[in-house]
Amino acid sequence: MSVAIRINNLTKRFGNVTAVNNVSLNIESGSFLTLLGPSGCGKTTLLRCITGLEDPNEGEIFIGDKLVYSSSEGISVPPGERDLGLVFQNYALWPHMKVYKNMTFALETKKMTPEEMDKRVKDSLAEVKMSGYEDRYPREMSGGQQQRIALARMLAYRPGVFLMDEPLSNLDARLRMDMRIELKRLHHVTGATTVYVTHDQVEALTMSTSIAIMKEGVIQQLDTPDKVYHFPATLFVADFIGNPKVNLLNGTVDEAGKVNLGSFNVSTNTYNTKGKVVMAVRPEDIAISASPVPEGIEFTAYSVLPAGADSSIIAHRDDIELTIREMGTSTIKMDEKIWLKFNPEAVNLYDEKSGNLITQ
């Protein structure tokens, strides 16, 4: 697959703060890459460097085969010449223009005929299920409708790459879910290379073909959603991804090759490592029983939190707290004795000092 965007050793500083720290990244043509991380991790700054809204201090950016930024060669192509489409968090629609004018405003720079522009507008509105809204002002539409118009405007322009900076964060939960469906469908239909910025892990996991998780200006892991969730490369990624959060337990790999967690051991693949480790296991990868089971570990149900489709059980044993996820409504009662079994295939071990995943 060809590369739509290539970033080499990119660094962006604001005074003494390094927002993007020596990032190198290849974004494949037709992919949906999400830049994910907490506030201040550098994801929006990286996107703004790609667009040309920020000039990095060091590095190179290629869009296709075109060098659009180079610190060493003194090249910085203006945003309007990078063939990119942007959708922002605040929609960025002209309030005094009706939908039709909002969409044709940029098309006029391409010197298209009125007939061509009209077809682009109608086709793009149909793509986002907003046909018939051409004569409305932004104030006459809901937030979700305005965001659809912003997407349609980008579609009408037909840029080489779609860039989106937290476009759903201003919407309520139901609208966000609806828009995730539409965005994923839109990517499937258009096949457009998309770079999407969010702090919402659900958006990243459900829509992306690949996810780049950032911390302090550095990409911690670049991988598929499945691998980011099931095989986080670092403790930071493991802790950041997942709801309910992953269980992290400090332990030691003993001579028998088991993970000693104090009052009990867990059998899993330790990859011949020795010494102190951090064991990570997702809540759904712990089986729970209200009666003793072979190799089950006794805990006490501290709290039970039903949520309709599933239930979270908080379990205590000595100073260890675990979260277990059961589908449906749990029959477990608070303060009840319970027995837990870990799925050994789903346990990940991390080096205690480096925080990196231990693999073969």
Secondary structure as UniProt FT lines:
FT   STRAND          3..14
FT   TURN            15..16
FT   STRAND          17..28
FT   TURN            29..30
FT   STRAND          32..36
FT   TURN            39..40
FT   HELIX           43..51
FT   STRAND          58..63
FT   TURN            64..65
FT   STRAND          66..70
FT   TURN            71..74
FT   STRAND          75..76
FT   HELIX           79..81
FT   STRAND          84..87
FT   TURN            89..90
FT   TURN            95..96
FT   HELIX           99..107
FT   HELIX           108..110
FT   HELIX           114..127
FT   TURN            128..129
FT   TURN            131..132
FT   TURN            134..135
FT   HELIX           138..140
FT   HELIX           143..157
FT   STRAND          161..165
FT   TURN            167..170
FT   HELIX           173..190
FT   STRAND          193..198
FT   HELIX           201..207
FT   STRAND          210..215
FT   TURN            216..217
FT   STRAND          218..223
FT   HELIX           225..230
FT   HELIX           235..240
FT   STRAND          247..253
FT   TURN            255..256
FT   STRAND          259..260
FT   STRAND          265..266
FT   TURN            271..272
FT   STRAND          275..281
FT   HELIX           283..285
FT   STRAND          286..289
FT   TURN            294..295
FT   STRAND          297..306
FT   STRAND          310..317
FT   TURN            318..319
FT   STRAND          320..327
FT   TURN            334..335
FT   STRAND          337..342
FT   HELIX           344..346
FT   STRAND          348..351
FT   TURN            352..354
FT   STRAND          356..357
//
